[in-house]
Amino acid sequence: MFLKKIKQFNRNNINNKKGFTIIELLVVISIIGLLSTISVVSLNGARIKSRDAKRVSDVDNIKKAIELYYDDKGEYPVALSPISLGTTNTLVTHT
């Protein structure tokens, strides 16, 4: 009789199972982490390409502005002071 009640109690607990096990939760969390890592890595490449495209566009706009200046004045603009090129010690001066 006592064993019968224990078996019945165990069956009721198994059948009334609500929620997730720790293993199921860990699997889901690890899958979400893996997917987020993959998306961040792929977005980083897209971000780099977008910055490069903006740089090319900016240089193109500068080129067009200089050509418009030349069309108006008949000469290219002159730098009044030396221009530093980035972090190097190279200076460009007008000759």
N, CA, C and O atoms as a GROMACS GRO file, in nm:
protein
  380
    1MET      N    1   0.082  -0.118   0.000
    1MET     CA    2   0.000   0.000   0.000
    1MET      C    3   0.087   0.126   0.000
    1MET      O    4   0.062   0.219  -0.076
    2PHE      N    5   0.187   0.128   0.084
    2PHE     CA    6   0.275   0.244   0.092
    2PHE      C    7   0.351   0.261  -0.039
    2PHE      O    8   0.364   0.373  -0.088
    3LEU      N    9   0.401   0.152  -0.097
    3LEU     CA   10   0.473   0.158  -0.224
    3LEU      C   11   0.381   0.203  -0.337
    3LEU      O   12   0.425   0.274  -0.428
    4LYS      N   13   0.255   0.164  -0.332
    4LYS     CA   14   0.159   0.204  -0.432
    4LYS      C   15   0.139   0.356  -0.430
    4LYS      O   16   0.129   0.418  -0.535
    5LYS      N   17   0.133   0.415  -0.311
    5LYS     CA   18   0.116   0.559  -0.299
    5LYS      C   19   0.240   0.634  -0.347
    5LYS      O   20   0.229   0.740  -0.408
    6ILE      N   21   0.358   0.579  -0.320
    6ILE     CA   22   0.481   0.642  -0.366
    6ILE      C   23   0.486   0.640  -0.518
    6ILE      O   24   0.521   0.741  -0.580
    7LYS      N   25   0.452   0.529  -0.581
    7LYS     CA   26   0.451   0.519  -0.727
    7LYS      C   27   0.349   0.617  -0.786
    7LYS      O   28   0.376   0.682  -0.887
    8GLN      N   29   0.234   0.626  -0.723
    8GLN     CA   30   0.130   0.716  -0.772
    8GLN      C   31   0.178   0.861  -0.757
    8GLN      O   32   0.154   0.944  -0.845
    9PHE      N   33   0.244   0.892  -0.646
    9PHE     CA   34   0.296   1.026  -0.623
    9PHE      C   35   0.400   1.063  -0.729
    9PHE      O   36   0.398   1.175  -0.781
   10ASN      N   37   0.490   0.970  -0.761
   10ASN     CA   38   0.592   0.994  -0.863
   10ASN      C   39   0.529   1.014  -1.000
   10ASN      O   40   0.572   1.101  -1.075
   11ARG      N   41   0.426   0.936  -1.034
   11ARG     CA   42   0.358   0.952  -1.164
   11ARG      C   43   0.291   1.089  -1.172
   11ARG      O   44   0.297   1.154  -1.276
   12ASN      N   45   0.229   1.132  -1.065
   12ASN     CA   46   0.163   1.262  -1.065
   12ASN      C   47   0.264   1.376  -1.080
   12ASN      O   48   0.237   1.473  -1.150
   13ASN      N   49   0.378   1.363  -1.016
   13ASN     CA   50   0.481   1.467  -1.028
   13ASN      C   51   0.538   1.474  -1.169
   13ASN      O   52   0.563   1.582  -1.221
   14ILE      N   53   0.558   1.360  -1.231
   14ILE     CA   54   0.611   1.356  -1.367
   14ILE      C   55   0.508   1.412  -1.465
   14ILE      O   56   0.544   1.487  -1.556
   15ASN      N   57   0.384   1.376  -1.449
   15ASN     CA   58   0.280   1.422  -1.541
   15ASN      C   59   0.246   1.569  -1.522
   15ASN      O   60   0.203   1.634  -1.617
   16ASN      N   61   0.265   1.622  -1.404
   16ASN     CA   62   0.235   1.762  -1.376
   16ASN      C   63   0.358   1.851  -1.389
   16ASN      O   64   0.362   1.960  -1.332
   17LYS      N   65   0.456   1.806  -1.461
   17LYS     CA   66   0.582   1.879  -1.476
   17LYS      C   67   0.555   2.010  -1.551
   17LYS      O   68   0.504   2.009  -1.664
   18LYS      N   69   0.590   2.122  -1.488
   18LYS     CA   70   0.576   2.253  -1.550
   18LYS      C   71   0.710   2.322  -1.541
   18LYS      O   72   0.776   2.317  -1.437
   19GLY      N   73   0.751   2.388  -1.649
   19GLY     CA   74   0.879   2.460  -1.649
   19GLY      C   75   0.984   2.385  -1.728
   19GLY      O   76   0.957   2.285  -1.793
   20PHE      N   77   1.107   2.436  -1.719
   20PHE     CA   78   1.218   2.381  -1.795
   20PHE      C   79   1.324   2.330  -1.700
   20PHE      O   80   1.336   2.378  -1.587
   21THR      N   81   1.401   2.234  -1.746
   21THR     CA   82   1.513   2.185  -1.666
   21THR      C   83   1.632   2.279  -1.685
   21THR      O   84   1.634   2.361  -1.776
   22ILE      N   85   1.728   2.266  -1.598
   22ILE     CA   86   1.848   2.351  -1.607
   22ILE      C   87   1.922   2.324  -1.738
   22ILE      O   88   1.973   2.417  -1.799
   23ILE      N   89   1.927   2.200  -1.780
   23ILE     CA   90   1.996   2.165  -1.905
   23ILE      C   91   1.928   2.233  -2.024
   23ILE      O   92   1.996   2.288  -2.111
   24GLU      N   93   1.795   2.231  -2.027
   24GLU     CA   94   1.723   2.297  -2.137
   24GLU      C   95   1.752   2.447  -2.139
   24GLU      O   96   1.773   2.505  -2.246
   25LEU      N   97   1.753   2.508  -2.022
   25LEU     CA   98   1.781   2.651  -2.015
   25LEU      C   99   1.924   2.682  -2.059
   25LEU      O  100   1.947   2.780  -2.130
   26LEU      N  101   2.020   2.600  -2.018
   26LEU     CA  102   2.159   2.621  -2.058
   26LEU      C  103   2.177   2.607  -2.208
   26LEU      O  104   2.253   2.682  -2.269
   27VAL      N  105   2.108   2.510  -2.268
   27VAL     CA  106   2.118   2.491  -2.413
   27VAL      C  107   2.063   2.615  -2.485
   27VAL      O  108   2.125   2.664  -2.579
   28VAL      N  109   1.948   2.662  -2.442
   28VAL     CA  110   1.888   2.780  -2.506
   28VAL      C  111   1.976   2.903  -2.489
   28VAL      O  112   1.994   2.979  -2.584
   29ILE      N  113   2.031   2.923  -2.370
   29ILE     CA  114   2.118   3.038  -2.346
   29ILE      C  115   2.244   3.030  -2.431
   29ILE      O  116   2.289   3.131  -2.485
   30SER      N  117   2.302   2.911  -2.444
   30SER     CA  118   2.423   2.898  -2.525
   30SER      C  119   2.393   2.921  -2.673
   30SER      O  120   2.475   2.980  -2.743
   31ILE      N  121   2.278   2.877  -2.721
   31ILE     CA  122   2.240   2.902  -2.861
   31ILE      C  123   2.221   3.052  -2.885
   31ILE      O  124   2.266   3.105  -2.986
   32ILE      N  125   2.156   3.120  -2.793
   32ILE     CA  126   2.137   3.264  -2.806
   32ILE      C  127   2.272   3.336  -2.805
   32ILE      O  128   2.293   3.428  -2.883
   33GLY      N  129   2.361   3.295  -2.719
   33GLY     CA  130   2.495   3.354  -2.715
   33GLY      C  131   2.572   3.333  -2.844
   33GLY      O  132   2.638   3.425  -2.893
   34LEU      N  133   2.564   3.214  -2.899
   34LEU     CA  134   2.632   3.184  -3.025
   34LEU      C  135   2.576   3.269  -3.139
   34LEU      O  136   2.652   3.324  -3.218
   35LEU      N  137   2.445   3.280  -3.147
   35LEU     CA  138   2.383   3.359  -3.253
   35LEU      C  139   2.417   3.507  -3.239
   35LEU      O  140   2.441   3.575  -3.340
   36SER      N  141   2.419   3.558  -3.117
   36SER     CA  142   2.453   3.700  -3.099
   36SER      C  143   2.599   3.726  -3.134
   36SER      O  144   2.631   3.831  -3.189
   37THR      N  145   2.688   3.633  -3.103
   37THR     CA  146   2.829   3.649  -3.139
   37THR      C  147   2.846   3.652  -3.290
   37THR      O  148   2.920   3.736  -3.342
   38ILE      N  149   2.779   3.563  -3.359
   38ILE     CA  150   2.788   3.559  -3.505
   38ILE      C  151   2.735   3.689  -3.565
   38ILE      O  152   2.794   3.741  -3.659
   39SER      N  153   2.625   3.740  -3.513
   39SER     CA  154   2.568   3.863  -3.569
   39SER      C  155   2.658   3.984  -3.543
   39SER      O  156   2.671   4.070  -3.630
   40VAL      N  157   2.722   3.991  -3.426
   40VAL     CA  158   2.812   4.103  -3.396
   40VAL      C  159   2.932   4.100  -3.489
   40VAL      O  160   2.976   4.204  -3.537
   41VAL      N  161   2.987   3.982  -3.514
   41VAL     CA  162   3.103   3.970  -3.602
   41VAL      C  163   3.066   4.011  -3.744
   41VAL      O  164   3.144   4.081  -3.809
   42SER      N  165   2.951   3.969  -3.793
   42SER     CA  166   2.912   4.004  -3.930
   42SER      C  167   2.879   4.152  -3.941
   42SER      O  168   2.906   4.213  -4.045
   43LEU      N  169   2.822   4.212  -3.838
   43LEU     CA  170   2.792   4.354  -3.841
   43LEU      C  171   2.919   4.438  -3.837
   43LEU      O  172   2.922   4.548  -3.892
   44ASN      N  173   3.023   4.389  -3.773
   44ASN     CA  174   3.148   4.462  -3.767
   44ASN      C  175   3.208   4.476  -3.906
   44ASN      O  176   3.259   4.583  -3.940
   45GLY      N  177   3.202   4.372  -3.987
   45GLY     CA  178   3.250   4.379  -4.125
   45GLY      C  179   3.170   4.478  -4.207
   45GLY      O  180   3.227   4.552  -4.288
   46ALA      N  181   3.041   4.480  -4.188
   46ALA     CA  182   2.956   4.575  -4.260
   46ALA      C  183   2.986   4.718  -4.217
   46ALA      O  184   2.984   4.810  -4.299
   47ARG      N  185   3.014   4.737  -4.090
   47ARG     CA  186   3.047   4.871  -4.039
   47ARG      C  187   3.176   4.922  -4.103
   47ARG      O  188   3.185   5.040  -4.139
   48ILE      N  189   3.275   4.836  -4.117
   48ILE     CA  190   3.402   4.875  -4.179
   48ILE      C  191   3.380   4.912  -4.325
   48ILE      O  192   3.434   5.012  -4.372
   49LYS      N  193   3.302   4.833  -4.397
   49LYS     CA  194   3.274   4.863  -4.538
   49LYS      C  195   3.199   4.995  -4.551
   49LYS      O  196   3.223   5.071  -4.644
   50SER      N  197   3.109   5.022  -4.459
   50SER     CA  198   3.033   5.147  -4.465
   50SER      C  199   3.123   5.268  -4.441
   50SER      O  200   3.107   5.370  -4.508
   51ARG      N  201   3.217   5.257  -4.347
   51ARG     CA  202   3.311   5.368  -4.324
   51ARG      C  203   3.398   5.393  -4.446
   51ARG      O  204   3.422   5.508  -4.483
   52ASP      N  205   3.444   5.284  -4.511
   52ASP     CA  206   3.526   5.300  -4.630
   52ASP      C  207   3.447   5.366  -4.743
   52ASP      O  208   3.501   5.451  -4.815
   53ALA      N  209   3.321   5.328  -4.759
   53ALA     CA  210   3.238   5.389  -4.863
   53ALA      C  211   3.218   5.538  -4.835
   53ALA      O  212   3.217   5.618  -4.928
   54LYS      N  213   3.202   5.575  -4.708
   54LYS     CA  214   3.187   5.716  -4.674
   54LYS      C  215   3.316   5.793  -4.704
   54LYS      O  216   3.310   5.906  -4.752
   55ARG      N  217   3.429   5.734  -4.677
   55ARG     CA  218   3.556   5.801  -4.707
   55ARG      C  219   3.572   5.826  -4.856
   55ARG      O  220   3.613   5.934  -4.897
   56VAL      N  221   3.539   5.725  -4.936
   56VAL     CA  222   3.548   5.740  -5.082
   56VAL      C  223   3.454   5.851  -5.128
   56VAL      O  224   3.490   5.932  -5.214
   57SER      N  225   3.335   5.855  -5.073
   57SER     CA  226   3.238   5.958  -5.108
   57SER      C  227   3.289   6.097  -5.069
   57SER      O  228   3.273   6.192  -5.145
   58ASP      N  229   3.350   6.108  -4.950
   58ASP     CA  230   3.403   6.237  -4.906
   58ASP      C  231   3.515   6.286  -4.999
   58ASP      O  232   3.520   6.404  -5.034
   59VAL      N  233   3.603   6.196  -5.037
   59VAL     CA  234   3.713   6.234  -5.128
   59VAL      C  235   3.655   6.276  -5.263
   59VAL      O  236   3.704   6.371  -5.324
   60ASP      N  237   3.554   6.207  -5.310
   60ASP     CA  238   3.488   6.243  -5.436
   60ASP      C  239   3.427   6.383  -5.427
   60ASP      O  240   3.438   6.462  -5.521
   61ASN      N  241   3.363   6.414  -5.315
   61ASN     CA  242   3.303   6.547  -5.296
   61ASN      C  243   3.410   6.656  -5.292
   61ASN      O  244   3.389   6.765  -5.347
   62ILE      N  245   3.522   6.629  -5.229
   62ILE     CA  246   3.632   6.726  -5.226
   62ILE      C  247   3.685   6.749  -5.367
   62ILE      O  248   3.712   6.862  -5.406
   63LYS      N  249   3.700   6.641  -5.442
   63LYS     CA  250   3.747   6.650  -5.580
   63LYS      C  251   3.652   6.738  -5.663
   63LYS      O  252   3.698   6.824  -5.738
   64LYS      N  253   3.522   6.716  -5.649
   64LYS     CA  254   3.424   6.796  -5.724
   64LYS      C  255   3.429   6.943  -5.683
   64LYS      O  256   3.418   7.032  -5.767
   65ALA      N  257   3.446   6.969  -5.553
   65ALA     CA  258   3.453   7.106  -5.505
   65ALA      C  259   3.576   7.178  -5.561
   65ALA      O  260   3.569   7.295  -5.599
   66ILE      N  261   3.688   7.108  -5.566
   66ILE     CA  262   3.810   7.168  -5.622
   66ILE      C  263   3.792   7.196  -5.772
   66ILE      O  264   3.837   7.300  -5.822
   67GLU      N  265   3.728   7.105  -5.841
   67GLU     CA  266   3.704   7.127  -5.985
   67GLU      C  267   3.609   7.244  -6.007
   67GLU      O  268   3.628   7.321  -6.102
   68LEU      N  269   3.508   7.260  -5.922
   68LEU     CA  270   3.418   7.376  -5.932
   68LEU      C  271   3.494   7.506  -5.905
   68LEU      O  272   3.470   7.607  -5.971
   69TYR      N  273   3.584   7.503  -5.809
   69TYR     CA  274   3.667   7.620  -5.779
   69TYR      C  275   3.751   7.655  -5.901
   69TYR      O  276   3.764   7.772  -5.937
   70TYR      N  277   3.809   7.554  -5.964
   70TYR     CA  278   3.892   7.576  -6.083
   70TYR      C  279   3.808   7.636  -6.196
   70TYR      O  280   3.855   7.725  -6.267
   71ASP      N  281   3.686   7.587  -6.213
   71ASP     CA  282   3.599   7.641  -6.318
   71ASP      C  283   3.568   7.788  -6.294
   71ASP      O  284   3.560   7.866  -6.388
   72ASP      N  285   3.550   7.827  -6.166
   72ASP     CA  286   3.519   7.968  -6.134
   72ASP      C  287   3.641   8.058  -6.145
   72ASP      O  288   3.632   8.166  -6.205
   73LYS      N  289   3.753   8.017  -6.090
   73LYS     CA  290   3.871   8.105  -6.075
   73LYS      C  291   3.976   8.084  -6.182
   73LYS      O  292   4.061   8.171  -6.203
   74GLY      N  293   3.972   7.972  -6.251
   74GLY     CA  294   4.074   7.945  -6.352
   74GLY      C  295   4.204   7.891  -6.294
   74GLY      O  296   4.301   7.872  -6.367
   75GLU      N  297   4.209   7.868  -6.166
   75GLU     CA  298   4.327   7.809  -6.101
   75GLU      C  299   4.282   7.727  -5.981
   75GLU      O  300   4.171   7.744  -5.929
   76TYR      N  301   4.370   7.639  -5.939
   76TYR     CA  302   4.338   7.557  -5.822
   76TYR      C  303   4.366   7.636  -5.695
   76TYR      O  304   4.450   7.726  -5.697
   77PRO      N  305   4.299   7.604  -5.584
   77PRO     CA  306   4.324   7.677  -5.460
   77PRO      C  307   4.466   7.653  -5.409
   77PRO      O  308   4.525   7.547  -5.430
   78VAL      N  309   4.519   7.755  -5.341
   78VAL     CA  310   4.655   7.749  -5.290
   78VAL      C  311   4.649   7.735  -5.138
   78VAL      O  312   4.570   7.803  -5.071
   79ALA      N  313   4.732   7.648  -5.084
   79ALA     CA  314   4.740   7.633  -4.938
   79ALA      C  315   4.823   7.748  -4.884
   79ALA      O  316   4.934   7.772  -4.931
   80LEU      N  317   4.770   7.821  -4.785
   80LEU     CA  318   4.841   7.935  -4.728
   80LEU      C  319   4.942   7.891  -4.623
   80LEU      O  320   5.036   7.965  -4.593
   81SER      N  321   4.924   7.773  -4.568
   81SER     CA  322   5.017   7.721  -4.469
   81SER      C  323   5.042   7.574  -4.499
   81SER      O  324   4.963   7.509  -4.568
   82PRO      N  325   5.154   7.521  -4.448
   82PRO     CA  326   5.181   7.378  -4.472
   82PRO      C  327   5.067   7.290  -4.419
   82PRO      O  328   5.006   7.320  -4.316
   83ILE      N  329   5.041   7.184  -4.491
   83ILE     CA  330   4.934   7.091  -4.454
   83ILE      C  331   4.996   6.963  -4.401
   83ILE      O  332   5.082   6.904  -4.466
   84SER      N  333   4.954   6.920  -4.284
   84SER     CA  334   5.004   6.796  -4.227
   84SER      C  335   4.924   6.679  -4.283
   84SER      O  336   4.802   6.684  -4.287
   85LEU      N  337   4.993   6.575  -4.324
   85LEU     CA  338   4.928   6.455  -4.376
   85LEU      C  339   4.922   6.349  -4.268
   85LEU      O  340   5.015   6.268  -4.257
   86GLY      N  341   4.818   6.347  -4.191
   86GLY     CA  342   4.800   6.244  -4.089
   86GLY      C  343   4.897   6.258  -3.974
   86GLY      O  344   4.927   6.370  -3.931
   87THR      N  345   4.946   6.145  -3.925
   87THR     CA  346   5.033   6.146  -3.808
   87THR      C  347   5.180   6.145  -3.846
   87THR      O  348   5.267   6.148  -3.758
   88THR      N  349   5.210   6.140  -3.976
   88THR     CA  350   5.350   6.141  -4.017
   88THR      C  351   5.404   6.282  -4.010
   88THR      O  352   5.328   6.377  -3.993
   89ASN      N  353   5.533   6.298  -4.024
   89ASN     CA  354   5.595   6.429  -4.020
   89ASN      C  355   5.605   6.492  -4.158
   89ASN      O  356   5.674   6.592  -4.176
   90THR      N  357   5.537   6.434  -4.256
   90THR     CA  358   5.540   6.483  -4.392
   90THR      C  359   5.453   6.606  -4.405
   90THR      O  360   5.337   6.606  -4.363
   91LEU      N  361   5.509   6.713  -4.462
   91LEU     CA  362   5.433   6.835  -4.485
   91LEU      C  363   5.424   6.860  -4.635
   91LEU      O  364   5.519   6.833  -4.709
   92VAL      N  365   5.312   6.911  -4.678
   92VAL     CA  366   5.293   6.947  -4.817
   92VAL      C  367   5.289   7.099  -4.823
   92VAL      O  368   5.207   7.162  -4.756
   93THR      N  369   5.376   7.158  -4.903
   93THR     CA  370   5.374   7.302  -4.918
   93THR      C  371   5.354   7.337  -5.064
   93THR      O  372   5.383   7.257  -5.153
   94HIS      N  373   5.302   7.456  -5.086
   94HIS     CA  374   5.276   7.503  -5.222
   94HIS      C  375   5.406   7.556  -5.280
   94HIS      O  376   5.475   7.636  -5.217
   95THR      N  377   5.439   7.513  -5.401
   95THR     CA  378   5.561   7.563  -5.466
   95THR      C  379   5.527   7.648  -5.584
   95THR      O  380   5.617   7.699  -5.651
   0.00000   0.00000   0.00000
